[in-house]
Amino acid sequence: MVRAKICGITNWPDARAACDAGADALGFNFYAPSPRAISPAAAWAIIRRLPPFVAPVGIFVNWTSAAVLSLASALHLAAVQLSGDESPRDIAACARRSRVIRVVRVGANFSPARLRPSAGVAAFLLDAAKTGQYGGTGKTFSWPLARRAARSHRIILAGGLTLENVAEAILLVRPYAVDVASGVESRSARHGKKDLGKLRAFLAEVARANRLLAADARKTLETAS
C-alpha cells in the first residue's frame, strides 16, 4: 500500500481534514524562510490532537543534529525529514535516535546510484531540484528515474503531484509513499492553506491507485498459480 503524507500543515482544520480523508502522515515545516513554516508551539497544538495512527513528521533544513533531536523528542515526532545540506555525520546522529527521511533533489545529473544505503536513513524523498530552494518546488521530474530508484530503495515521491496526476505517478513509480504540499493548496487563501476539496480528492486518488495495485497483485498471483 502506498502511503500519503500531507506536508506544510499550518493549522488544525487542515490537519483534521487530512486525517479524516485518510492521510498517513502530516509534515510540519520548521524552515523559517518557507511560506509554510510553523513554530514548534503551534505545531504541538496540532500534533497533540492527532489520532494515534497519523504520524507527525518534522521538516528541518540545516539544523544541528542535537537541535533536531531535541525538538523531535519534545514534539513526539514519528520521523525527521532532513531537507538541507546536512553532513553524513549529522544524518547518522539523527538516525541513531529517530527515523530519518533524507531529501534528495533530482536534477539533470541525478542517478539512482546516488542513493546508497547510508547512516540508517529510513527513506529517501525525491523532489525536483531548483537552485536556491530546499524542496517545495511544485515541479515534477522524471518518474522513470524514480521508478528505478524505488526498485531498491524506500522512496517517497514528491514534486508537482496533484489530484490529476498522483494515481498515474503511483502506478508508474510504485513508491513507498507520496508527498504533497502545494498541489492541495488554495490559490485564493494565504500560502500554505489547504483547499479541502483538493485535499480530499487527492487522497481519494491515492486510495484508487492502491486498489488498482492490489487488483494487479491478485491477478499476478492467480496467473502464477
N, C-alpha and C positions, 0 to 999 in steps of 0.2 A: 504494500500500500504506500503510495506517495503521500507524504505529509505536506502540510501547508503552514507557512509562517507569515503572519501579517506584521510588517515592520513599520517603524515610525509611529507607534501608538503614543498619543499625547493626551488622551482624555478617557474617562471611564465609559461614556456612551459608545465610543468606537470600540473599546475593548470588549464591552459586554456584547455588542452586536457580532463581533468576530467570534467570540466564544459560542454564542448561540447558533451561529451559522456553520460551526464545525472546524474552526481553526485549531491546529495542534500546538502552535506556539505564537507568542507575541514578542516583537522586538522593541526595546526601549533604547533610544539613541542618546548616549552621553557625550557625543561630539558637539561641543558648544557652537561651532560655526554652522552646523546643519540647521535648516529650517524646521526640521522635525526633532530638534533637541528637546530633552526633558530633564528636569532636575531630579536628583535622587529622591528628594522628599515627595515630589509629585508622582514619580514612578512607584514609590512604595504605597502611596494612597490607592493606586490601581492594583498593584501586584497582590496586596493583602486581601483583595476581594475576588481574585481569580478562582475559578473552580479547580479542583485538585488535579485534573488531567490536562490542563493547559499550561505549557511551560513558558516561564518568562526568560527571555534572553537579553543580555546587556550588550550593546554595541559600543566598542571602545576604539579610539584612534590614538595610538602612540602614548598611551598611559604606561607607567611603570607596572611591572607585574605585581608589586606589593599593593599599589593603589587599586588595580583591577580586582585582586583577590579580596581586599578589604571591603569593597563595595559589593562584590558578588556575595560575600558572606552576610553582610548587613541586609541585603535585599532578598536573600534566598533565591538567587538566580539559578536556573537549571543549567545554563551554559553561558559562556562569554564568547562574543564574536569579535575577533581581533581584525580590524579593518584597515590598519595603517601599515607602517614600516617597521613593525616590531621585530626585534632580533630573535634568532633561534633560541637564545638563552632565555629571553623573556617568555617566549611561547612555551618552552619546556617548563618553566617555573609555574606558569598558569595551569598547564596541563596536569601537573602533579596534584593539584587541589580542585580542579574544575574541568568540566568538559569544554573543549576549545573548538570553536568553528573558525577556521582560518580563511579569510577572504583573499581570493586570487583574481586580479584584474586581467581580463582576457583581451589582448590586443593582437595585432597582425602577426607578431612573432611568438605567440603562445603555442606551447606544445604540452600535451598531457603528461609527457615525461617529466615535466617540472614538478608534478605532484607526487614526489617521492614520500613514502611514509616518514614522518618526522615528528619527533618530540611529543608523541601521544596525541596528535591532532585527531579529533573525533570525526570531523567532516570538513570538506572544502566547499566554500561558497564561491561560485563562479559568477562574476559580474563583468559587464562591458568596461573596458578601460577608457578613461578620459583624463587627459593631462590636468593635473592640479585638483582632481576630485577623488575623494575616497568613497566610491560607491554612490548609489542613488542616482545613476545617470538617466534611468528611464529608457535606455537604448538596448536593443538586442545585440547578440553576437552570433558566431557560428554555432548553431546547435549540433551539427555533426561532430564538431570538436568536443562539445560537452558529452555527447553520447559515447565517444571513445573514452573519455575520462571516467564516465560512470561505469564502464565495464570492470574497472579495477579499483575504484575509489568510491567512498560515500560522498556523493555530490549533491549540493543544494544549488538549484538553478535559479538565478536571479537575472535582472536586466531586461527591461521592456516587456515584462509579462502583463497581460491584460485578460479580461474575461473572454475576449475574442480569440486569443492565441494560446492560452495556457493548456487546454486539452491537447492541442497539436504538439506543443512542446513536451508534455509528459509522455505522450505516445511515442514520440521520436527518441527523446533522450533517456527516458526511464530513470529519472534521478531518484535519490533518496527523498528529496523534498523540493518544494518550490518556495520562493520568497518574493513578496510583492510589497511595494510601498506606494509609489506614485501612480501605479496602474489602477488603484482603487481609491484614489483621492478625488475630492470635489474640486472642480475647476473654479467655482464661484466663491468658495469659502477660503479662509486663510490656509496657507500651505501646511500640509500635514493632516488636515481634517479629512476623514474618510467619507466617501459617498457610500451610504449604507446599501443602496441598490446595487452599485458596482461590487461592493464587498460580498454581498450575499450571492450575486451571480457568479463571481469569480470562484468562490468556494463550491458552488453547485457544479461548476465546470470541472473542478478538481475531482469531485465525487464521481462525476460522469466518466471521466478518464479512468479513474480507478475501477469502475465497473467494467469498462472495456478491457482493461488489463487483466482483470480477474477472468472474464469470459475467454480471453485469448489463452490464458494459462490452463483453464479447464479443457479447452479444445486441444491444446498440445498434449495434455495428459491422456485424453481419450484416444488421440491418434497413436500415441506411444504404446498404449495398452492393447 
